[in-house]
Every structure is written in C-alpha cells, then in structure tokens.
Amino acid sequence: MFTIRIQRGLVVAAVTTAALVAACGDKAPLGPVVTVPPTIAVTFSGGVLTAEIAATPTQRDTGLMNRPSLGADRGMLFAYPYTQQPEFEAYWMQNTLIPLSIAFLDSTKKVINIEDMQANTTTLHYAKARFLYAVEANLGWFASHGVTAGAVASFTLPAGITPTH
C-alpha cells in the first residue's frame, strides 16, 4: 500500500509538471526560480543606498549572512514593528562574509549611531537608544558619504510591506 501511494504521488507530480511545461509552451523556465527581495531607496544627504528590505523575523535574523559580496551603494534595511522598537537588539556578524557598517535609526529616521562590524565575528553591536530601523552597507559607506549621528534618512516602505514580530 505504501509503495502504491508513492507511485501515485510520482504520477501526479509528473502529470502536473508536464501540464505546466505544456502551458508555458516555448517560454518554459530555464532554471530554478529565484526570489528577489524587494528593495527600497534609502536617501541620505550624502548618497543613496538601494537596500533590500528585511521586515519579518526570519528576514531580519538572516540579514546579509553567507553572501560573498555586496554591490556598491547596496545594503539592507531592517524594519521593526512600531510597537516593538527594540532597545537592546544586538547585531553580530556570524556567518557574514563581508565587513559592514550599520546605522541605527529612530522612528523619525534620524541616525542614532553608526557601528563598523568586521566579517565573521560574534562581537555584539548595539544602538545607543531605542530604534525602529537599522541600515547595513559596505564597511565605511556611511563615513565616505558624510552620514553621521543626527543625519536623517528618507524612505517609504512599499505598500504591502509591514514589519512583523
């Protein structure tokens, strides 16, 4: 009985796959489907970062881990629910292959402080006050663009993206 169920499952899977390929015609996928995270422009007076959005616990926990590189003027925006506003949330670089700088932003998007973080370390990095957002970029990006504590970022989360607990 167990073997028959497996065979039926394989038959259903094969028929479904054949139907999908036939429906695509000559536009059948050429490889695995890759999900591209949504991005947002984070603007500071000295430059603009194109940042992937991390708005769920899983996205925030994963961050930029295991990436071999990060393009120039690219980064990640960590967004927390307004009701959460972490006070003691720490960031570290375990399994992160590239050195980064992180800017902690309050609810008005004003930079609280910026920390430089070395690759693949477990040193904890904290905001100096409650924050609602954190922005990671290549090491030194904020300094090279004149972004310091007190600078204000400009961005609007896209419709449909709501930070969750």
Backbone as ProteinMPNN parsed JSONL, in Angstrom:
{"seq_chain_A": "MFTIRIQRGLVVAAVTTAALVAACGDKAPLGPVVTVPPTIAVTFSGGVLTAEIAATPTQRDTGLMNRPSLGADRGMLFAYPYTQQPEFEAYWMQNTLIPLSIAFLDSTKKVINIEDMQANTTTLHYAKARFLYAVEANLGWFASHGVTAGAVASFTLPAGITPTH", "coords_chain_A": {"N_chain_A": [[0.823, -1.189, 0.0], [1.928, 1.275, 0.798], [3.907, 1.641, -1.16], [2.34, 1.954, -3.44], [1.069, 4.396, -2.923], [3.239, 6.146, -3.067], [3.936, 5.803, -5.758], [1.608, 6.766, -7.012], [1.757, 9.401, -6.176], [4.094, 10.177, -7.482], [3.255, 9.903, -10.115], [1.201, 11.833, -10.209], [2.763, 14.122, -9.719], [4.432, 14.064, -11.981], [2.558, 14.355, -14.06], [1.487, 16.861, -13.423], [3.781, 18.487, -13.682], [4.317, 18.114, -16.423], [2.02, 19.276, -17.491], [2.339, 21.943, -16.701], [4.699, 22.647, -18.079], [3.798, 22.306, -20.703], [1.844, 24.283, -20.764], [3.412, 26.528, -20.633], [4.593, 26.544, -23.058], [6.892, 27.596, -25.466], [8.081, 29.151, -23.621], [9.148, 28.063, -21.351], [10.511, 27.775, -18.046], [14.016, 28.346, -17.572], [15.662, 27.595, -15.527], [16.168, 27.28, -11.952], [13.709, 28.952, -9.952], [14.279, 32.107, -8.674], [13.841, 34.013, -5.846], [13.653, 37.405, -5.615], [14.452, 39.728, -3.229], [12.388, 42.48, -2.127], [13.345, 45.874, -2.816], [14.432, 49.119, -1.671], [14.901, 52.623, -1.963], [17.111, 54.249, 0.07], [17.67, 57.301, 1.212], [20.185, 59.58, 2.012], [21.648, 62.752, 2.905], [24.146, 62.717, 1.733], [24.216, 60.607, -0.089], [22.716, 57.739, -1.799], [21.37, 54.64, -0.946], [20.57, 51.484, -2.296], [18.505, 49.347, -0.882], [17.819, 46.092, 0.292], [14.838, 44.862, 1.779], [14.252, 43.872, 5.045], [11.811, 42.705, 6.829], [10.524, 40.814, 8.33], [10.756, 38.495, 11.107], [12.354, 36.246, 10.313], [13.66, 37.213, 7.995], [15.071, 39.351, 9.134], [16.692, 37.967, 10.953], [18.312, 36.492, 9.216], [19.48, 38.387, 7.482], [22.318, 39.7, 5.86], [23.811, 37.412, 5.765], [26.13, 34.873, 4.686], [26.648, 35.835, 2.129], [28.761, 36.425, -0.592], [29.532, 38.925, -1.499], [28.72, 42.447, -1.714], [27.137, 44.782, -3.605], [28.312, 48.041, -4.712], [26.925, 50.876, -3.126], [24.773, 49.419, -2.201], [22.659, 47.7, 0.136], [21.006, 46.733, 3.225], [17.86, 47.194, 4.679], [16.607, 46.998, 7.824], [13.544, 46.616, 9.208], [11.441, 47.227, 11.907], [8.442, 46.387, 13.766], [6.335, 49.112, 14.716], [5.397, 48.995, 17.299], [7.266, 47.469, 18.558], [9.954, 48.494, 18.598], [13.002, 47.946, 19.273], [15.159, 48.024, 22.101], [17.396, 46.86, 23.104], [18.319, 45.239, 21.094], [20.707, 43.353, 19.475], [23.257, 43.294, 16.984], [25.249, 41.055, 15.093], [28.031, 39.511, 13.364], [28.263, 36.866, 12.662], [28.705, 34.282, 10.354], [28.604, 36.104, 8.311], [30.073, 37.249, 5.515], [31.255, 39.556, 4.599], [32.648, 42.708, 5.542], [30.78, 45.171, 7.307], [29.011, 48.294, 7.793], [26.736, 49.637, 10.153], [23.853, 51.572, 10.563], [21.818, 52.842, 13.032], [18.478, 53.808, 13.263], [16.018, 56.073, 14.497], [12.441, 56.432, 15.183], [11.854, 58.654, 13.667], [13.527, 58.443, 11.619], [16.048, 59.379, 12.039], [19.555, 59.169, 12.387], [20.879, 57.363, 14.998], [23.25, 56.161, 15.979], [26.293, 54.897, 14.479], [27.867, 51.89, 13.675], [30.836, 50.065, 13.002], [31.427, 46.893, 11.61], [33.179, 43.883, 11.673], [33.805, 41.176, 9.396], [32.444, 37.908, 9.901], [32.414, 37.671, 12.765], [31.618, 37.539, 16.313], [31.151, 39.695, 17.857], [29.068, 41.903, 19.609], [26.87, 44.458, 18.493], [25.284, 47.42, 19.293], [22.452, 49.699, 19.31], [22.446, 53.052, 20.566], [20.174, 53.95, 21.67], [16.56, 53.499, 21.73], [15.437, 52.05, 18.683], [13.968, 51.99, 15.38], [14.601, 51.255, 12.87], [17.325, 49.709, 11.097], [20.171, 50.118, 9.124], [22.238, 48.451, 6.955], [25.354, 48.578, 5.275], [28.149, 48.426, 2.968], [31.307, 48.282, 4.632], [32.312, 51.353, 5.913], [30.74, 52.899, 4.228], [28.856, 54.806, 5.175], [30.525, 56.722, 6.453], [32.083, 57.552, 4.246], [30.193, 58.878, 2.81], [29.497, 61.022, 4.294], [27.637, 60.61, 6.318], [26.516, 60.844, 9.549], [25.858, 60.523, 13.122], [22.721, 61.89, 13.868], [22.088, 62.637, 11.276], [19.476, 62.473, 8.822], [17.49, 60.004, 7.336], [15.694, 59.271, 4.31], [12.922, 57.538, 3.243], [10.266, 55.388, 2.131], [8.396, 52.706, 3.119], [7.324, 50.199, 0.861], [3.906, 49.716, -0.241], [2.1, 47.119, 1.263], [4.207, 45.963, 2.573], [4.744, 45.258, 5.749], [6.301, 45.541, 8.766], [6.822, 42.73, 10.91], [6.401, 40.925, 14.021]], "CA_chain_A": [[0.0, 0.0, 0.0], [2.821, 2.429, 0.87], [4.536, 1.783, -2.466], [1.341, 2.467, -4.379], [0.885, 5.825, -2.653], [4.399, 6.845, -3.61], [3.833, 5.781, -7.208], [0.548, 7.692, -7.393], [2.297, 10.738, -5.973], [5.028, 10.454, -8.566], [2.472, 10.073, -11.341], [0.558, 13.149, -10.118], [3.81, 15.124, -9.875], [4.875, 14.052, -13.37], [1.484, 14.914, -14.883], [1.428, 18.295, -13.121], [4.953, 19.112, -14.299], [4.116, 18.097, -17.876], [0.982, 20.256, -17.802], [2.929, 23.277, -16.548], [5.631, 22.87, -19.187], [2.991, 22.471, -21.908], [1.177, 25.583, -20.672], [4.408, 27.568, -20.887], [4.989, 26.492, -24.46], [8.32, 27.833, -25.664], [8.547, 30.06, -22.572], [9.393, 27.256, -20.158], [11.617, 28.294, -17.247], [15.318, 27.802, -17.92], [16.396, 27.198, -14.336], [15.394, 27.426, -10.722], [13.114, 30.258, -9.695], [14.984, 32.815, -7.609], [13.048, 35.101, -5.292], [14.445, 38.615, -5.406], [13.825, 40.507, -2.164], [12.062, 43.851, -2.521], [14.355, 46.872, -2.454], [13.957, 50.467, -1.415], [15.952, 53.646, -1.968], [17.297, 54.924, 1.355], [18.392, 58.516, 0.827], [20.82, 60.461, 2.997], [22.083, 63.96, 2.197], [25.38, 62.461, 1.002], [24.157, 59.486, -1.026], [21.533, 56.882, -1.804], [21.578, 53.195, -0.913], [19.479, 50.604, -2.699], [18.533, 48.382, 0.214], [16.825, 45.026, 0.413], [14.027, 45.083, 2.973], [14.098, 42.755, 5.978], [10.708, 43.16, 7.666], [9.992, 39.709, 9.133], [11.812, 37.949, 11.975], [13.271, 35.382, 9.556], [14.492, 38.074, 7.148], [15.989, 40.109, 9.993], [17.676, 37.022, 11.503], [19.225, 36.07, 8.152], [20.221, 39.562, 7.034], [23.237, 39.535, 4.727], [24.69, 36.257, 6.018], [26.549, 33.935, 3.631], [26.779, 36.476, 0.815], [30.181, 36.647, -0.853], [29.821, 40.329, -1.8], [27.602, 43.38, -1.707], [27.447, 45.804, -4.599], [28.483, 49.428, -4.267], [25.659, 51.569, -2.888], [23.735, 48.428, -1.89], [22.597, 47.403, 1.558], [19.792, 46.11, 3.741], [17.086, 47.955, 5.652], [15.904, 46.166, 8.792], [12.414, 47.386, 9.706], [10.767, 46.594, 13.041], [7.1, 46.923, 14.006], [6.37, 50.336, 15.529], [5.139, 48.652, 18.701], [8.39, 46.711, 19.106], [11.1, 49.381, 18.787], [13.976, 47.31, 20.156], [16.091, 48.867, 22.842], [18.637, 46.12, 23.322], [18.553, 44.319, 19.984], [22.124, 43.394, 19.091], [23.623, 42.738, 15.676], [26.578, 40.475, 15.028], [28.449, 39.197, 12.003], [28.493, 35.432, 12.473], [28.343, 33.807, 9.011], [28.546, 37.221, 7.366], [31.386, 37.139, 4.873], [31.755, 40.867, 4.189], [32.571, 43.701, 6.622], [29.67, 46.098, 7.099], [28.695, 49.348, 8.755], [25.302, 49.653, 10.44], [23.311, 52.805, 11.118], [20.566, 52.641, 13.757], [17.612, 54.958, 13.048], [14.845, 56.13, 15.369], [11.154, 56.446, 14.479], [11.833, 59.783, 12.727], [14.567, 58.072, 10.642], [17.287, 60.073, 12.383], [20.62, 58.246, 12.77], [21.234, 57.393, 16.424], [24.695, 55.901, 15.959], [26.786, 54.022, 13.41], [28.88, 50.943, 14.144], [31.544, 49.288, 11.985], [31.4, 45.483, 12.004], [34.093, 43.044, 10.904], [33.212, 39.935, 8.894], [32.507, 36.619, 10.585], [32.74, 37.825, 14.187], [30.447, 37.471, 17.195], [31.08, 40.921, 18.647], [27.716, 42.453, 19.561], [26.777, 45.877, 18.153], [24.004, 47.917, 19.792], [22.058, 51.098, 19.176], [22.596, 53.76, 21.831], [18.821, 54.302, 22.115], [15.547, 52.711, 21.008], [15.468, 52.284, 17.248], [12.91, 51.351, 14.606], [15.238, 50.771, 11.641], [18.779, 49.596, 11.021], [20.592, 50.055, 7.72], [23.594, 47.922, 6.765], [26.004, 48.878, 3.995], [29.559, 48.05, 2.984], [32.108, 48.959, 5.653], [32.777, 52.689, 5.575], [29.852, 53.62, 3.312], [28.286, 55.994, 5.83], [31.603, 57.705, 6.633], [32.502, 58.107, 2.957], [29.098, 59.693, 2.281], [29.241, 62.096, 5.235], [26.495, 60.297, 7.185], [26.916, 60.732, 10.95], [24.73, 60.588, 14.06], [21.923, 63.093, 13.681], [21.623, 62.717, 9.883], [18.131, 61.92, 8.657], [17.27, 59.229, 6.115], [14.385, 59.422, 3.686], [12.428, 56.365, 2.521], [8.905, 54.977, 2.462], [8.213, 51.278, 2.864], [6.31, 49.963, -0.17], [2.61, 49.197, 0.19], [2.091, 45.665, 1.402], [5.299, 45.509, 3.438], [4.517, 45.691, 7.118], [7.181, 44.797, 9.681], [6.125, 41.836, 11.82], [7.134, 40.438, 15.213]], "C_chain_A": [[0.867, 1.254, 0.0], [3.471, 2.683, -0.485], [3.566, 2.364, -3.478], [1.126, 3.963, -4.165], [2.056, 6.639, -3.215], [4.299, 6.913, -5.127], [2.74, 6.735, -7.687], [1.045, 9.134, -7.252], [3.255, 11.128, -7.071], [4.302, 10.687, -9.871], [1.805, 11.446, -11.347], [1.592, 14.251, -10.331], [4.264, 15.206, -11.326], [3.832, 14.683, -14.281], [1.388, 16.431, -14.666], [2.581, 19.037, -13.777], [4.786, 19.184, -15.813], [3.08, 19.138, -18.281], [1.532, 21.67, -17.71], [3.87, 23.604, -17.699], [4.858, 23.097, -20.475], [2.312, 23.836, -21.923], [2.141, 26.72, -20.975], [4.824, 27.614, -22.342], [6.483, 26.678, -24.599], [8.885, 28.801, -24.627], [8.758, 29.309, -21.267], [10.575, 27.832, -19.382], [12.93, 27.597, -17.582], [16.114, 27.322, -16.721], [15.537, 27.383, -13.11], [14.86, 28.847, -10.577], [13.823, 30.884, -8.501], [14.103, 33.966, -7.144], [13.962, 36.283, -5.002], [13.746, 39.433, -4.322], [13.47, 41.909, -2.659], [13.152, 44.811, -2.057], [13.695, 48.235, -2.302], [15.145, 51.413, -1.498], [15.961, 54.308, -0.595], [18.217, 56.106, 1.072], [18.899, 59.264, 2.054], [21.303, 61.684, 2.227], [23.326, 63.701, 1.35], [25.338, 61.306, 0.01], [22.9, 58.653, -0.856], [21.97, 55.422, -1.816], [20.358, 52.504, -1.495], [19.534, 49.442, -1.724], [17.435, 47.34, 0.081], [16.087, 45.255, 1.726], [13.916, 43.791, 3.771], [13.042, 43.184, 6.997], [10.072, 42.062, 8.509], [11.108, 39.195, 10.045], [12.824, 37.087, 11.215], [14.204, 36.216, 8.678], [15.506, 38.844, 7.985], [17.062, 39.199, 10.582], [18.718, 36.624, 10.469], [20.083, 37.23, 7.658], [21.072, 39.295, 5.803], [24.202, 38.363, 4.925], [24.939, 35.452, 4.74], [26.596, 34.537, 2.233], [28.25, 36.78, 0.571], [30.532, 38.108, -1.126], [28.53, 41.14, -1.7], [27.984, 44.505, -2.646], [27.629, 47.184, -3.979], [27.104, 50.066, -4.139], [24.481, 50.614, -2.717], [23.767, 48.17, -0.39], [21.329, 46.683, 1.941], [19.176, 47.025, 4.78], [16.33, 46.967, 6.524], [14.788, 47.035, 9.383], [11.701, 46.578, 10.789], [9.361, 47.157, 13.183], [7.176, 48.127, 14.952], [6.188, 50.026, 17.007], [6.311, 47.932, 19.351], [9.556, 47.619, 19.477], [12.142, 48.814, 19.741], [14.871, 48.323, 20.864], [17.436, 48.168, 22.966], [18.871, 45.063, 22.256], [20.008, 44.463, 19.559], [22.3, 42.781, 17.705], [25.025, 42.165, 15.798], [26.83, 40.008, 13.61], [28.749, 37.718, 11.78], [27.92, 35.013, 11.118], [28.127, 34.932, 8.003], [29.951, 37.398, 6.815], [32.01, 38.477, 4.496], [31.653, 41.848, 5.361], [31.508, 44.749, 6.287], [29.702, 47.232, 8.118], [27.184, 49.312, 8.934], [24.937, 50.985, 11.062], [21.978, 52.462, 11.776], [19.748, 53.92, 13.652], [16.412, 54.91, 13.993], [13.569, 56.206, 14.531], [11.015, 57.618, 13.512], [12.871, 59.6, 11.618], [15.865, 58.851, 10.836], [18.308, 59.042, 12.86], [20.971, 58.453, 14.244], [22.741, 57.218, 16.569], [25.012, 54.944, 14.824], [27.892, 53.163, 14.0], [29.53, 50.268, 12.936], [31.672, 47.856, 12.491], [32.3, 44.662, 11.077], [33.426, 41.72, 10.535], [33.438, 38.763, 9.846], [32.984, 36.718, 12.035], [31.455, 37.742, 15.01], [30.398, 38.662, 18.158], [29.679, 41.503, 18.496], [27.762, 43.962, 19.342], [25.371, 46.353, 18.493], [23.746, 49.35, 19.36], [22.203, 51.743, 20.547], [21.248, 54.224, 22.394], [17.84, 53.399, 21.356], [15.597, 53.057, 19.523], [14.33, 51.546, 16.576], [13.461, 50.725, 13.335], [16.739, 50.617, 11.864], [19.116, 49.457, 9.541], [22.024, 49.553, 7.677], [24.073, 48.252, 5.363], [27.449, 48.397, 4.087], [30.305, 48.896, 4.017], [32.591, 50.316, 5.143], [31.844, 53.492, 4.681], [29.322, 54.896, 3.956], [29.34, 57.091, 5.988], [31.98, 58.35, 5.302], [31.417, 58.964, 2.306], [28.667, 60.791, 3.267], [28.051, 61.868, 6.159], [27.012, 60.059, 8.597], [25.663, 60.722, 11.821], [24.029, 61.928, 13.898], [21.432, 63.286, 12.256], [20.251, 62.055, 9.792], [18.033, 61.212, 7.31], [15.872, 59.506, 5.589], [14.062, 58.14, 2.936], [10.991, 56.116, 2.961], [8.792, 53.495, 2.138], [7.113, 51.102, 1.82], [5.007, 49.431, 0.433], [2.699, 47.677, 0.259], [3.23, 45.131, 2.248], [5.102, 46.125, 4.809], [5.43, 44.887, 8.018], [6.372, 43.969, 10.668], [7.033, 41.421, 12.967], [7.754, 39.103, 14.918]], "O_chain_A": [[0.572, 2.203, -0.726], [3.572, 3.834, -0.912], [3.957, 3.197, -4.296], [1.013, 4.715, -5.133], [1.85, 7.714, -3.778], [4.548, 7.963, -5.72], [2.935, 7.442, -8.676], [0.781, 9.978, -8.109], [3.243, 12.264, -7.544], [4.678, 11.563, -10.65], [1.834, 12.148, -12.358], [1.326, 15.215, -11.05], [4.462, 16.302, -11.849], [4.174, 15.458, -15.174], [1.225, 17.188, -15.622], [2.382, 20.1, -14.365], [5.085, 20.213, -16.42], [3.241, 19.81, -19.3], [1.222, 22.51, -18.555], [3.842, 24.713, -18.233], [5.209, 23.977, -21.261], [2.216, 24.473, -22.971], [1.741, 27.754, -21.51], [5.353, 28.624, -22.806], [7.262, 25.998, -23.93], [10.035, 29.225, -24.737], [8.564, 29.871, -20.189], [11.533, 28.321, -19.981], [12.95, 26.395, -17.846], [17.157, 26.691, -16.896], [14.332, 27.614, -13.207], [15.482, 29.811, -11.022], [13.95, 30.261, -7.447], [13.671, 34.793, -7.947], [14.922, 36.17, -4.239], [12.579, 39.793, -4.474], [14.167, 42.463, -3.509], [13.799, 44.586, -1.034], [12.567, 48.463, -2.74], [16.265, 51.045, -1.144], [14.952, 54.858, -0.152], [19.389, 55.932, 0.737], [18.155, 59.541, 2.995], [21.358, 61.646, 0.998], [23.543, 64.388, 0.352], [26.331, 61.049, -0.67], [22.13, 58.83, 0.088], [22.831, 55.024, -2.6], [19.227, 52.902, -1.214], [20.479, 48.652, -1.729], [16.28, 47.658, -0.202], [16.659, 45.785, 2.679], [13.535, 42.749, 3.238], [13.342, 43.938, 7.923], [9.182, 42.337, 9.314], [12.284, 39.438, 9.775], [14.027, 37.193, 11.455], [15.405, 35.952, 8.625], [16.666, 38.976, 7.594], [18.217, 39.605, 10.702], [19.886, 36.438, 10.809], [21.284, 37.066, 7.44], [20.595, 38.727, 4.82], [25.277, 38.328, 4.326], [24.089, 35.365, 3.854], [26.584, 33.8, 1.247], [28.917, 37.337, 1.443], [31.693, 38.498, -1.002], [27.427, 40.601, -1.616], [29.043, 45.113, -2.495], [27.163, 47.455, -2.872], [26.221, 49.817, -4.959], [23.342, 50.949, -3.043], [24.782, 48.398, 0.268], [20.655, 46.094, 1.096], [19.866, 47.563, 5.646], [15.511, 46.192, 6.03], [15.063, 48.07, 9.99], [11.4, 45.399, 10.606], [9.105, 48.287, 12.766], [7.989, 48.147, 15.876], [6.751, 50.704, 17.865], [6.349, 47.798, 20.575], [10.09, 47.508, 20.58], [12.153, 49.177, 20.917], [15.275, 49.335, 20.292], [18.486, 48.81, 22.936], [19.567, 44.08, 22.51], [20.482, 45.572, 19.314], [21.574, 41.866, 17.318], [25.877, 42.706, 16.503], [25.951, 40.096, 12.752], [29.42, 37.361, 10.812], [26.785, 35.352, 10.783], [27.525, 34.716, 6.951], [30.895, 37.663, 7.558], [33.178, 38.524, 4.11], [30.668, 41.82, 6.098], [31.359, 45.157, 5.135], [30.34, 47.131, 9.166], [26.442, 49.002, 8.002], [25.614, 51.471, 11.968], [21.109, 51.859, 11.146], [20.263, 55.005, 13.922], [15.861, 53.841, 14.257], [13.616, 56.062, 13.309], [10.157, 57.59, 12.63], [13.069, 60.486, 10.787], [16.676, 58.967, 9.918], [17.977, 58.15, 13.641], [21.309, 59.556, 14.674], [23.415, 58.029, 17.203], [24.133, 54.276, 14.282], [28.748, 53.654, 14.736], [28.852, 49.94, 11.962], [31.988, 47.629, 13.66], [32.19, 44.742, 9.854], [32.585, 41.211, 11.275], [34.477, 38.652, 10.497], [33.842, 35.952, 12.474], [30.351, 37.857, 14.476], [29.68, 38.628, 19.158], [29.157, 41.589, 17.384], [28.587, 44.658, 19.932], [24.385, 45.771, 18.042], [24.671, 50.113, 19.083], [22.097, 51.067, 21.571], [21.193, 54.821, 23.468], [18.229, 52.643, 20.465], [15.777, 54.217, 19.153], [13.787, 50.589, 17.13], [12.878, 49.79, 12.786], [17.337, 51.297, 12.699], [18.424, 48.758, 8.801], [22.918, 50.145, 8.282], [23.31, 48.212, 4.398], [27.913, 48.007, 5.158], [29.98, 50.062, 4.242], [33.201, 50.411, 4.078], [32.124, 54.657, 4.398], [29.343, 55.957, 3.333], [29.075, 58.256, 5.692], [32.176, 59.563, 5.237], [31.693, 59.694, 1.354], [27.615, 61.409, 3.101], [27.511, 62.82, 6.722], [27.844, 59.18, 8.82], [24.548, 60.891, 11.326], [24.675, 62.972, 13.804], [20.466, 64.016, 12.032], [19.916, 61.182, 10.593], [18.44, 61.749, 6.28], [14.983, 59.922, 6.332], [14.839, 57.701, 2.087], [10.559, 56.571, 4.02], [9.061, 53.079, 1.011], [6.085, 51.776, 1.883], [5.011, 48.783, 1.479], [3.309, 47.04, -0.6], [3.224, 43.954, 2.608], [5.265, 47.329, 5.008], [5.344, 43.659, 8.034], [5.364, 44.433, 11.201], [8.256, 41.545, 12.898], [8.41, 38.522, 15.782]]}, "name": "protein", "num_of_chains": 1, "seq": "MFTIRIQRGLVVAAVTTAALVAACGDKAPLGPVVTVPPTIAVTFSGGVLTAEIAATPTQRDTGLMNRPSLGADRGMLFAYPYTQQPEFEAYWMQNTLIPLSIAFLDSTKKVINIEDMQANTTTLHYAKARFLYAVEANLGWFASHGVTAGAVASFTLPAGITPTH"}
